[in-house]
């Protein structure tokens, strides 16, 4: 049966009322909010939004770090009949203006004075914006409300008015806008319905046997559909508890404190954990190194055996006791039954690193336009390097040109105010065209080979998928990012970004004086080392895929620098433009 978000929140609050819905750290202590308190706060926020002029089918902009206030503002906007429109905290004032204006937002909910300043600087360009609400702090301006004063406005609107708004909502109505972080052009607003959200929440909950004892850790941007699915709407269906990480820097500490049962990491997070573990492992005694190497060999063999339906060898239990259980405990993953990787491609090197430690990373493939997951991987039902099987109750196919397409109740309603883009994404039979190239194996597992638009066509007319090669280059320990160049060129080259935490140690081992990426770029010894690594890699590649030249970039890619999206995907177009000089030098 199709349900609205409010029906799910009501059902969960009625069933698990006094249990914790969320927890946030205040003054060093975890402060919990029960499901009853969450529902009451969401209803108050909805009435306050109505008082401030939020009409049905108009936006409420939300920009802030993951917190109870974000969840309450989101639910309140939906209950009032509006569309929450999340904005990344790294967005510029102009990007905030674009989203608030495009979504017809009457109210913007902002984190603090820093985010408030962005809106105030573009206020003249937002004639529909009637009020701004601060999640923390206050401001003397008449139309800026502190969180406490905002919730107090609920008293101006009777409960019956809100109930009328809620009763008017149907499962098929749009209730959320997800603005694509977009690697090109202005963001598109993905229209997500109540049924999209509740169908996916139920589906995922059923697949992972989710329930009120589950614990999630929220730290990725809530304006992204993956984070909403895993820590906002999924737990709402299950009655689970979501803890909010204090910051990205404290993620490791929070993981050990919270010990989540389900954990979502984008590839860059898993890569950083891997790099830290590799560095720590180098400090171990020779005996410990020997035991770890043996255990990892056992772990890899065991997990690949599992994928073929074979039992673990008896040595697995010994390795688990000696090594694996301790590693999980140190990472805070000792209770975790589902370690998810999603939102960007992940290298086989990283997958096998964790697999060898008995921590399989379960790949989920999807996009905002299908409310998060199109495919999912589960314990006992996964393949390393493949993105999982089709969501039950949905459809997946590969078009004649190799494009991955999906259809079902998870597929979006279209792009807000953009029928042209909607017609490009959705065909007449309801199939969503993903823009990704992939294959489905005989067991139903999907493997993504590349983005359709990222395919390199060399001067010789041969098609090359850069992501596969980039994944292999990133397996070189000191390389953090790689961008393969070669469209309409005679050969392939690569831009390499070094892992700043690994540069000094690598240089020392090479007898190089380099201590930074910029110094490494100029150091003949360092370049010779990378050339050697690439020569080794080239031996395993087809001739057309080999990397003939490379450039070490002086600094890491970042969201602030514009080279990465908020979910850590590389923006190829930006990188190509920013480093066009370096690229042309390689082909001169």
N, C-alpha and C positions, 0 to 999 in steps of 0.2 A: 504493500500500500504506500502510495506517495505521501510524504509528510512535509510540513513546513519546518523551518528552523525553530520557531516558537513551540510547535508541538513536541519536538524532540527535547528542547530545554525543559518544558513543563513535565514531560514524562520522567526525565532523569531527576529533576528536582523532587518530584513526588516520590520517586523510588529511593533516592539516595540523599535526601535533603540535608542531613547533618554531616555527611561525609565531605571531605575536602575536594573542591573543584580546582583550586589553584593555590599556589604558595609563592610568596615573594620575600626576599630578605630585607628586613628593616632593622637597622641598628644591630646587625650581627645575628639576628634571630629570624627563623623562617616564620612568617605570619600567614596563616591559612584563611581562605574564604570558602565557606561551605556552598553547596549547590543551592540551598535556599537563599543564602545571602547574595549569590551571583544573580539568581533570577530576580530578586527584589531590586538589586542595583540596576540591572538591565532595564527593568520596567521604569524605574525612576529616570534613568537616562533617556529612555524613549519619550516619556512625558515632557522632560526638559527640552528635548529636541523639537517636539511639536510646538512648545511655547515659543521657541526661538525661530520658528518659521520653516521647519523641515516639512515639505509636502511629500505625499506618496510619489514614488518614482523619480526622486531627485537625490543628489549625492550628499554624503557627509564625508569630507576629507579627513583622514587620520594620518598623522605623522608622529612617530614616537618609537621608543624602544619597547621591547616585549614586556608587558606588565598587565596587572589586573585591569587597569584603566583602559588599555587598548582593547581587551576582550569585552569589557562592559560597553565601551563606545560602539564597538562593532555590533554587538547584540542589540543595543539600544537603537541604533540606526535602522537595523533590520525590522525590529518590532514596530518602529514608527512608520514603516512602509518605505523607508529610504534605501539608498544603496551605499554601504560603506565603500570608500575608495581609498585604499591604503597607498601611502607615499613613502618611498625609501628615505631614511633620515639623511642619506648622503646627497639627495637631490638638491639642485640649486633653486634659488627663489623663482627663476623663470619656469623651471619644471614644475614647481609647486603651483604656480599660477596657471599653467597649462591644464593640469589635472583638475584643480578646483573649478576652473572656468568650464572645462569640457564636461565635467560631471554635474554641472549646475548646483554646486554645493552652496547651501545657505549657511552652513556651519563648518568650521574647520576645528578639529581637535588636535592640539599640538603638544609636544613633550614639555618644552620649557622656553625660556627667554630666547635661546638661540634659534629655535624653530619659529617662534613667534616673529622674530625680526625678519625672517624670510617673507612671511605673509604680509607684514606691515610695509615692507619695501615695495610690494607689488599691489598694494591694496586698491589703488586707483584703477587697476585693470581687472578688478573683481567686483563689478556692480551688484551681483546676486548675493555676495557674501554678507550675511547680517551679523554674525557673531563668531568670536574665536574663544575656544575653551582650552585652558592650560591644564595638563595632567599634573604638573607640579609647579609650585610657586604662584604668584599673582602679579597683576599689572593694574595700574590706576585707570587705564582707558575704559570708557563707558561700555564698549561692546566686547571687552575681554573679561572672561569669567574664570575664577579659580575653580578647581574641580569641586570643591565643597559648595561654592555658590551656584555652580551649574546644576548640581543634583538637587539643590534647594528649590530651583525653578519648577521642579516637578509638581510642587504644591499648587501651582497656578493652573494645572490641567487635571480634570477629573479622570479617575481610572476608567470610567465608561467610555471616554473619548478614545483612550488607547485601545480598549477592547474592540471598539468599532474598527479601528485601523487594522488590528490583528485579524479580526474576523473577515475582513475584505481580501486578505491575502490567500492566494492559491498556490499549491506546490509548483505549478509551472511558471509562476511569476519570477522575474529577475529580482535578486535580493543582494547581489554583491557585484562590484566592478573590480576586476583585477587588471591593473595597467601593466602591460608587458614591459619588462625592463629593456627589451629591444636592443639588438646589437646594431640596428640601423634605424634611422629616422625617428620621428616622434612616437611615443608609445601608443598602442591601440588598447581600447578598453574592452576587455573580455566580459561579456554579460553572462553571469552565472545564476542559475535559478535555485530556488529552495530544493527542488527535486534533484538537481545536479549534486548539491552538497550532501543531502541526506542519503541519497542512493550510494554515493561513494563512501560516506561515513559508515553506513551499514555493511557495505561490501567488505571494506577493509577490516572492520571490527569482527565480522564473521570469519574472515580468512585467518586472522591472527588470534582468534578466540579471546578478543579483548573484553575487559570487564573492569569493575570498580577498584580492583587491586593493582591495576596498571598505573605506571608512573612515567610521565614524559618530561623532557627538559627542553624548554623553548628558548632558542637563542638566535635562530636565523630570522631574517626580516619577515614580519607578519604580513607585509604587503605581497608576499610571494605565496602562490597557491599551495606549494608543498608544505610549508610551515603551517598554514591554516589547516590543511587536511590532517596532519600528524598531531598538532598540539592544540588546535582550537575545536574543529568540528568532529574529529575522530573521538577525542575524549568526551565531548558532549554526548555522543551516542552511547559510549561505553560506561559513563559515570566515573571515568578515570581522573587522576590528579595531574595537573600540569604545573611544574615548577619553572620559574623564570630565572634564567642564568643572570648573574650580576653583570657580566660583560664578557666579550669574546676572550679577553685576556685571562679571565678567571674561569673559563670553561672547564679546564682540566680539574681545578679544585671543586667546582660545582658538580661535575660528573661523579667524582669520588664521594661527595656528600649525598647527592640525590639517588645515585645508583638506579638509573632509569631501566624500565623493562623493555621499552622500545626507544631506539635512538636514531635520529636522522642526521647524517653528515653529508655535506656536499663533498665532492672529491678533494677539494683543497684542504678541508679539515682533516680528512683521512691521511692525505699526503703529509701534512704537518705533524700529525701524531707519529706516522711512520718515520719521518726524519729525526724526531726527538728520540724515538726508541732505538734507531740505528746508532745515533750518537752516544746514547747511554750504554748500549751494548758493547761499544768499543772500549769502555772503561772497565769491563768485567775481567776477572782473572782468567787465565788460559783454560782452567778446568770448567768454569761456568760457561765460557764460550763454546767449549766442546759439547757440553750437555745441551745448550741452547740449539746448536747446529743439528745435533742428533734429533732433538724434539721437533724442530721445524721440518726436518725431513719426514718424520713420522706423521706430523700434522698434515702436511701437503698430500702425502700418499693416502692418509685416512679420509680426508675430505673429498679427494677425487674418486676414491672407492665408493664413498657414500653416493656420489652423483651417478654412479653406474649401478646403484641398487645393491652394492656389496656391503657386508658388515665391516666395522672398524677392526683392524688387527689388534691383537692383545696388547701390543706395545703402546697403543693409544692411551689406555688407562694409566700406564706408568708415566708417560710424557705429560698427561693431564695433571697428575698429582705433583710432579716435579717442577713443571714449567707453566703450562697453560692456565691453570687455576690462579696462580700467582700473578700472571700478566693481566688477566681479566680483573682481578681485585685491584691491582695498581692503577688500572685505567678507569675503574668505577663501572665496569661492564659485567661484574659478576652476577647480576640479576637479569642482565639483558638477554632476551631471547630473539630479538630482531634488530640487527644492526643494518640500517638502510643506507644506501648511497643513491643519490638521485640529483637531478637538476643540471648535470653536465656530464660529459664522458669521463670515465675513470680508466687509468692504465691497467694493463694486465699485471704489471709489476707490483702495483699497490694492492690489487685484489689478491695476488698470490702471497704477498708478504703477510697479510692478515689471515689468509687461509692457512698458511703454515703455522700460525700461532693459534689455530683452532677457533678463529673468529671470522667465520664467513661473512662477507659483506653482501647483503641481499640487494641486488640492483632493481630499481623501480624506474620504468620509463614512462614519460608522459609529458604533458604540457598544460598551460593555463586553460587552453581551449577544451580540454577534456577533464576539467576540474581536478587536475593532478595526475593520478595514475591511469595509464592505458594498459600497462602490464605490471606484474608484480612477481617477486621471487620470495620463496618461503623456506624455512628449515625443512630439509628432506625433499624440497621441490625447487631446485635451483641449478643453474649451470654457470660456472665461472666464465666471465666474459660475455655472457648473454643477459638480456634485459628482462627475462622472465616470461610468464605466460599471460594470455589475455584475461582481463578482469572478468570474473563470472557474470553472466547476464549481459555482456557487451560483445562487440564483434571487432575483429582485427583482420586486415588483409594487406597484401602487397600488390600495388597497382602494376600495370604492364611496364611502366618505366622504373619500377623498383621502389616507388614511394610508399611509405607506411601510411595506411589509412585506418581510421577507427569510426565506429558507429555505436550508438546506444544512449542510455539515459544519462551518461556522464558527459556527453558532448554539449558544448555551450549553445547559447541562444543566438550568437552572432556578436559582432563588434558594435558597441554603442555609437550611434550616429555615423556609421561607416558601412553602408550597404555594399559598396564596391569590394572592400576587403573581405566582407562576409561571403560574398559570392565566389571569391577566389578560394576561400578556405573550405566552404561547405558546398558539395555538389548537389545536384537535383535529387539524388537518392539518399541524402542525409549523411554521406561519408565525409568525415573531416580529413583533409589532406594535411599531413604533418610537416611536409618540407624535409623530412628525413628519409634517407635511403636505408633499406634493411632487408633481411631475409628471415623467414620463419623455418626452423628445422622440423624434421618429421615428428618430433615430440611436442611441437607447438611453442618452442622457445624462440623469442625474437632476438636477433642480433642487429644492432644499428651499425652501419658501416660509415655513414657520413651525413652531413647536411647536404641537401640537394644543391643549394646555392654555393656551398664551400668547395665543391668538387673542382679540382684543378685540371684544366685541359692544357696540356703542354703544347709547345710550338709544333711538335710532331703529331698532334691530334690524339694523344693518349690520355685517358681519364685516370686521375690519381686521387685517392681519398686521403687528404692530409691528416685527419684526426688519428688514423691508425699509426702513421709514421710518428706523429707528435707524441703519442702515448709511449712509443718505444724509446724515443729520444729522452723523455722525462724519466726513464728508468735509470739514466746515468745519474748517480747519487747527487752530484752538485747542481744538476739542472732542475729548476723549479717550473719553468714554462718554456715551451717551444712553439714557434709559429713557422710553418713550412710555406715557402713562397715558390711560385713557378707557373702561375697562370699565363699562358701564351709565351712562355720563356723556353729556352733550349734545354735548361736543366733545373733541378730543384736546389734551393738553398734554404737556410734556416736562420731565424733570429732566436738567439738563446738568452733566457733570463736565468741568472744564477740564484741559488738559494743563499741568501746573505748569511744565514747561520752556519752554512757548510763551507763557505769560501776560504776562511782562514785555515781551518784544519786541513782542507784539501791542498792548499798552497804549501803549507808546512811540510806535508808528506812529499810534495814534489820538489821541495827545496826552492820554492818561489817566494819572493818577498811580498807578493800581492796579499792584501788584507780586505779589499773591497772589490765589488764587481767591476768598478771602473778601472781599478789597478789590474785586475785579472785580464780585462779586455786588451790591455797594452803589454801583458807579460808573455814573451815567447814560450816559456816553459808551460804556462797554464794553457795557452792555445794549442801547444803540441799535445798535451794530455787529452784535451777535448777532441782534437783531430784523430788521435789514436782510438778513442772510444767510438767516434762516428765511423771510422774505417771498419771497426769490428762489427758495428751495427749494419753497415752497408753490405757486408758479406751475406747477411740473411735476407736482404731485400731484392726485389726484382730490379733489373738495371734502371728502368724508368723511375723507380722510387728512391734511388740513392741520392744522398745529400752530397753535393759537390763542394759547396762553400758554406761558411757560417759566419755570423757576426755576434759577438757577445755584447748585449746591451748594458749600459752603465748602471741602470737601476731597475728595481722590480716593478712589475705591472701593479696597478692599484685601482681601486674604485675612484678615488679622488683624482688620479691622473687621467681618468677617462678610458683606460685600456681594458677595464673589466666591468662587467655588470655587477649589481649587488649580490648576485649568487655566484660570483667568481668565474663567470664565463668570459673568455677572451673576446673582445670586440675586434675582429679581424680588420674591418674597414678602418677603424681608428688607428690600429697598430700600423697598417700599411701606409696610411697618410703621415703619421707622426715620424715614422722611420724610413720614409721614401728615399732620403739621401743615402742611408746605409744600404738599402736594398739596391739602388742603382749602382752603387760602388761595386757590389758583388757581381753585377752583370756588365760592368764597364769593360 
